[in-house]
């Protein structure tokens, strides 16, 4: 659409340095996902957003200024660029998922395919996952959230530019700047109030793409100042590298933290706007350019490979194996770039516009239908024998998953165990985190058997230790210490007879403060005349027990081989042994549950009498907790 107010723009000439920047973006993402360090490698996605915003805006604004812009032609180019390889990856994911995934997980794949086909992948994963959280490594299409953000941007942004370019250039610039500033402000505030929505949704990510737009609109300003361009390139590279190597998944992101890598990417692009800067020449190095050329395919293939390979793993994969997966990713990316991306983009396949739109329609409808079918059939459980399904369903054999809040604890409102006769004195309190929750079912059984009243004081990831602040995402954080104080106050006021302290001990930093505070906690309870029992942790398999048991059963494997070697268990818990010995010398009783898990193979096993003992990689099932009845029963015997 012609307009005399549209800014003069450079021609959309090929810039090898931008492909090199793509390489600088994708490689840290791959290395981060493959656990090769690069703790902030996830910022590569933000760099991609800036690049995408810059390139798309360059093309649209140039065509608008020349009066040649067409929405249909624009979307055709986007389809040719994005859809063919994405379709191949999604179909491959469905095939491998059908071969490997248990019904519930395959149903989730079906849902994610539906979300992808409707351009709502980011919304789906916002509702069903975190990004850095446990379980994300089972979602082979998780990484497509970023594509959905771009696709949504491509739908609305060209329409906005068409409307705005009818106004003066200064008006256009002010509107784009205002939108970017508003989106950035939403991102900063949202990173504190709604972190996951801020991470996944377009309104809080749009500013990253709009930075690229603003860079295009500022074209020509200062670009002849070679000293400024060179310093911009080096400073931008420094900001990007700083983010990649110093950030980690525990920080608030995007928000303010996303600004340095995005600004750095923009500065690098600016530095070679008229001619290649030194940084631009480095990025134009042919091997980097080649990685940049295949970066889209590389990004799409690497994550499903990592996910599927870890799905069957009993232990964490070694660096050599993970490196081989990245090499395979490069090989697949090269093939799809050569035989899918390039032919579609250069119109060697589906040359006519109606053909490519027909291909898009058929592809999306087919994927949508398959995804809906997989979801409707609940992941097609008929693929597996009944025993495998039964093992898989063991992940739901859980009870007493009670998150007692600080407010409840201060009010003395804890979870009742046993008969529920609240007029009885409290004979037993179990205090701890989710591992204490996992052993509570057998304690409830014993309270009922001996007609005693018990209480449960538990909160996930919150150590049962006075004066200690737990810091993980699900813990009480700054309320941890007050929660512990309120539990001790209740024990004192109600003269609780027995206290069982249980926790995922190796899940907390075993610093000197922790080692000191745990014995101090035990001593504080003993001084009240209460008996204290500290439960050592159960053997930790370290793999998803229901999943591995189901798959092992399907292939007629030996379930007795699933377990943890006693030597490994001892090594994992060695740091706490001195603390446990100190606690015993103080007069408390330390309970060791490991002996009850020994199987015929000399391992701490995960199955007994064809029933699974764990519901995930470290928490007991209800049946697993009942295995410990002989360990706890002496506590309930009358003196």
Residue pairs with C-beta under 8 A, 6 or more apart in sequence:
1 64
1 67
1 69
1 162
1 165
1 166
2 64
2 65
2 66
2 67
3 64
3 65
3 67
3 165
3 166
5 165
5 166
5 167
5 168
5 169
5 171
5 172
6 61
6 64
6 65
6 165
6 169
6 172
7 61
7 65
7 169
7 172
7 217
7 219
8 65
8 219
8 220
9 58
9 61
9 62
9 65
9 216
9 219
10 58
10 62
10 219
10 273
11 62
12 55
12 58
12 59
12 62
15 272
16 283
16 284
16 289
17 268
17 269
17 272
17 276
17 279
17 280
17 281
17 283
17 284
18 51
18 54
18 55
18 269
18 283
18 292
19 283
19 288
19 289
19 292
19 293
19 295
20 280
20 282
20 283
20 284
20 285
20 288
20 289
20 292
21 47
21 51
21 265
21 268
21 269
21 283
21 292
22 48
22 51
22 291
22 292
22 293
22 295
23 283
23 288
23 289
23 291
23 292
23 295
24 44
24 47
24 240
24 283
24 288
25 44
25 45
25 47
25 48
25 51
25 265
25 295
26 44
26 48
26 291
26 292
26 295
26 298
26 299
27 44
27 291
28 38
28 40
28 41
28 42
28 43
28 44
28 244
29 41
29 42
29 44
29 45
29 299
29 302
30 41
30 298
30 299
30 302
30 326
30 329
31 37
31 38
31 41
31 326
32 38
32 39
32 40
32 41
32 42
32 44
33 41
33 302
33 303
33 306
34 302
34 306
34 322
34 323
34 325
34 326
35 322
36 319
36 322
36 323
38 244
38 245
39 245
39 246
39 247
39 248
39 249
40 243
40 244
40 245
40 246
40 247
40 248
41 244
42 131
42 247
42 249
42 253
43 240
43 243
43 244
43 247
43 258
43 261
44 244
45 146
46 208
46 254
46 258
46 261
46 262
46 265
47 240
47 261
47 262
47 264
47 265
48 146
48 299
49 146
49 149
49 150
49 205
49 208
49 209
49 212
49 262
50 208
50 209
50 211
50 212
50 262
50 265
50 266
50 269
51 212
51 265
51 269
52 150
52 153
52 209
52 212
53 153
53 208
53 209
53 210
53 211
53 212
53 213
54 212
54 213
54 215
54 216
54 266
54 269
55 212
56 154
56 157
56 209
56 212
57 161
57 212
57 213
57 216
57 217
58 216
59 74
60 69
60 74
60 157
60 158
60 161
61 161
61 165
61 216
61 217
63 69
63 70
64 161
64 162
64 165
65 165
69 158
69 162
71 158
71 159
71 162
72 353
73 353
74 154
74 158
75 154
76 353
76 356
76 357
78 151
78 154
79 356
79 357
79 360
80 344
80 345
80 347
80 356
81 296
81 341
81 344
81 345
82 147
82 150
82 151
82 296
83 359
83 360
83 363
84 340
84 341
84 344
84 349
84 359
85 296
85 297
85 300
85 336
85 337
85 340
85 341
86 116
86 144
86 147
86 300
87 363
87 367
88 336
88 340
89 300
89 301
89 304
89 336
90 113
90 116
90 141
90 367
91 367
92 304
93 109
93 113
93 140
93 141
93 304
94 109
94 113
94 370
94 374
96 140
96 304
96 308
97 105
97 106
97 109
97 140
98 106
98 380
98 383
100 308
100 311
100 312
100 551
101 109
101 311
101 379
102 379
102 384
102 388
102 392
102 547
102 550
102 551
103 378
103 379
103 380
103 381
103 383
103 384
103 389
103 392
104 378
104 379
104 392
105 138
105 379
105 547
106 374
106 379
106 380
107 374
107 375
107 378
107 379
108 128
108 138
108 139
108 379
109 139
109 140
109 141
109 374
110 370
110 371
110 372
110 373
110 374
110 375
110 379
111 124
111 128
111 371
111 375
112 121
112 124
112 125
112 139
112 141
112 142
112 144
112 371
113 141
113 367
113 368
113 370
113 371
113 374
114 124
114 368
114 371
114 372
114 375
115 121
115 123
115 124
115 125
115 148
116 141
116 144
116 147
116 148
116 367
116 371
117 364
117 365
117 367
117 368
117 371
118 368
119 148
119 151
119 152
119 155
120 148
121 141
121 144
121 145
121 147
121 148
122 145
122 146
122 148
122 149
122 152
122 200
122 201
122 202
123 148
123 200
123 201
125 131
125 139
125 142
125 145
125 200
126 145
126 196
126 197
126 199
126 200
126 201
128 139
129 135
129 136
129 139
129 142
130 136
130 196
131 142
131 145
131 196
131 199
131 200
132 249
133 473
136 142
137 306
137 307
137 310
138 307
138 311
139 307
140 303
140 304
140 307
140 308
141 304
142 303
142 307
143 299
143 300
143 303
144 300
145 200
149 200
149 201
149 202
149 205
150 209
152 202
153 202
153 206
153 209
157 209
164 171
164 172
164 175
164 176
165 172
167 175
169 217
172 217
173 214
173 217
176 210
176 213
176 214
176 217
177 214
179 206
179 207
179 210
180 206
180 207
180 210
180 211
180 213
180 214
181 207
183 203
183 204
183 205
183 206
183 207
183 210
184 207
184 259
186 198
186 203
186 204
187 198
187 204
187 205
187 207
187 254
187 255
187 258
188 255
188 256
190 197
190 198
190 204
190 255
191 198
191 252
191 253
191 254
191 255
191 256
191 257
192 252
192 255
195 252
195 253
197 204
198 204
198 254
198 255
199 253
199 254
204 254
205 254
207 262
208 254
208 258
208 262
211 262
211 263
211 265
211 266
212 266
212 269
215 266
215 269
215 270
219 273
222 228
222 229
223 229
223 270
223 273
223 274
224 274
229 270
229 271
229 272
229 273
229 274
229 277
230 271
230 277
230 278
230 279
232 267
232 268
232 270
232 271
232 277
233 267
233 268
233 271
233 272
233 277
233 278
233 279
233 280
234 278
234 279
235 264
235 267
236 263
236 264
236 265
236 266
236 267
236 268
236 270
236 271
236 279
237 264
237 268
237 279
238 264
239 260
239 261
239 263
239 264
239 267
240 260
240 261
240 264
240 265
240 268
242 260
242 264
243 257
243 260
243 261
243 264
244 261
247 253
247 257
251 257
268 279
268 280
268 283
271 277
271 279
271 280
272 279
272 280
272 283
276 284
282 288
283 289
291 298
293 337
294 330
294 333
294 334
294 337
296 337
296 341
297 332
297 333
297 334
297 336
297 337
297 340
297 341
298 329
298 330
298 333
300 333
300 336
301 329
301 332
301 333
301 336
302 325
302 326
302 329
302 333
305 325
305 328
305 329
305 332
306 322
306 325
309 317
309 321
309 325
310 317
311 547
312 548
312 551
313 543
314 542
314 543
314 548
314 562
315 542
315 543
316 542
342 348
343 349
344 350
344 356
350 356
350 358
350 359
374 380
381 389
384 392
384 550
384 554
385 553
385 554
387 553
388 550
388 551
388 553
388 554
389 550
391 546
391 549
391 550
391 553
391 612
392 546
392 547
392 549
392 550
393 546
394 545
394 546
394 549
394 611
394 612
394 614
394 615
394 621
395 546
395 615
395 616
396 615
397 612
397 615
397 621
397 622
397 623
398 438
398 615
398 619
398 621
398 622
399 440
399 441
399 444
399 622
400 415
400 437
400 440
400 441
400 444
400 456
400 458
401 434
401 437
402 415
402 437
402 456
402 458
403 458
403 459
403 460
404 413
404 414
404 415
404 456
404 457
404 458
404 459
404 483
405 459
406 476
406 479
406 482
406 483
406 486
408 414
409 457
409 483
409 486
409 487
409 490
410 482
410 486
412 490
412 493
412 494
414 429
414 455
414 456
414 457
414 490
415 455
415 456
415 457
415 458
416 422
416 453
416 454
416 455
416 456
417 428
417 430
417 440
417 443
417 444
417 447
417 453
417 454
417 455
417 456
418 444
418 447
418 448
418 451
418 452
418 453
418 454
419 447
419 448
419 451
419 452
419 453
420 453
421 453
422 453
424 452
424 453
425 453
425 494
425 495
425 497
426 453
426 454
426 455
426 494
426 495
426 496
426 497
427 447
427 452
427 453
427 454
427 496
427 497
427 498
427 636
428 443
428 447
428 452
428 453
428 454
428 455
428 496
428 497
428 498
428 499
428 500
428 635
428 636
429 454
429 455
429 456
429 457
429 487
429 490
429 491
429 496
429 498
429 499
429 500
430 436
430 439
430 440
430 443
430 454
430 455
430 456
430 457
430 458
430 499
430 500
430 502
431 457
431 458
431 464
431 487
431 499
431 500
431 501
431 502
432 457
432 458
432 463
432 464
432 500
432 501
432 502
432 503
433 458
433 459
433 460
433 461
433 462
433 463
433 464
433 502
433 503
433 504
433 507
434 458
434 460
434 461
434 504
434 619
435 502
435 503
435 504
435 537
435 538
435 618
435 619
436 456
436 458
436 464
436 500
436 501
436 502
436 503
436 535
437 456
437 458
437 460
437 619
438 538
438 615
438 619
438 620
438 624
438 625
439 502
439 535
439 538
439 620
439 625
439 628
440 456
440 458
440 625
441 622
441 625
441 626
442 625
442 626
442 627
442 628
442 629
442 632
443 454
443 500
443 632
444 454
445 626
445 629
446 452
446 629
446 632
446 633
446 635
446 636
447 453
447 454
447 636
449 636
450 636
452 636
455 496
457 464
457 487
457 490
459 475
459 476
459 483
460 474
460 475
461 470
461 472
461 473
461 474
461 475
461 504
461 507
462 470
462 475
462 476
462 480
462 483
463 470
463 480
463 503
463 508
463 514
464 484
464 487
464 501
464 502
464 503
464 521
465 484
465 514
465 517
465 518
465 521
466 481
466 484
466 485
466 488
466 517
466 520
466 521
466 524
467 481
467 484
467 513
467 517
467 520
468 480
468 481
468 484
468 508
468 513
468 514
468 517
469 477
469 478
469 480
469 481
470 476
470 477
470 480
470 508
471 477
472 507
476 483
484 521
488 521
488 524
488 525
490 496
491 499
491 525
491 528
491 530
492 528
495 528
495 529
495 530
496 530
497 530
497 531
498 530
498 531
498 532
498 533
498 635
499 525
499 530
499 531
499 532
499 533
500 533
500 534
500 535
500 591
500 632
500 635
501 521
501 522
501 532
501 533
501 534
501 535
502 534
502 535
502 537
503 537
504 537
504 618
505 536
505 537
505 573
505 576
506 537
506 540
506 572
506 573
506 575
506 576
508 514
510 575
510 576
515 578
515 579
518 579
518 583
519 579
519 582
519 583
519 586
522 532
522 534
522 583
522 586
522 588
523 586
525 532
526 532
526 586
526 587
526 588
531 588
531 589
531 635
532 583
532 587
532 588
532 589
533 588
533 589
533 590
533 591
533 635
534 580
534 583
534 588
534 589
534 590
534 591
535 590
535 591
535 593
536 573
536 576
536 580
536 590
536 591
536 592
536 593
536 594
537 573
537 593
538 593
538 594
538 597
538 618
538 620
538 624
539 563
539 564
539 569
539 594
539 597
539 604
540 564
540 569
540 572
540 617
540 618
541 562
541 563
541 564
541 606
541 614
541 617
541 618
542 564
542 617
542 618
543 562
543 617
544 616
544 617
545 562
545 606
545 612
545 613
545 614
545 615
545 616
545 617
546 612
546 614
546 615
546 616
548 562
549 559
549 562
549 606
549 607
549 612
552 558
552 559
552 561
552 562
553 559
559 606
559 607
560 599
560 600
560 601
560 603
560 605
560 607
561 601
561 603
562 603
562 605
562 606
562 607
563 597
563 599
563 601
563 603
563 604
563 605
563 606
564 603
564 604
565 602
565 603
565 604
566 594
566 598
566 602
566 603
566 604
569 594
569 604
580 590
583 590
584 590
591 631
591 632
593 628
593 631
594 604
596 627
596 628
596 630
596 631
597 604
597 605
597 613
597 627
598 604
598 605
599 605
599 607
599 608
605 613
606 612
606 613
606 614
607 613
608 623
608 627
611 621
611 623
612 621
612 623
612 624
613 620
613 621
613 623
613 624
613 627
614 620
614 621
614 624
615 621
615 624
620 627
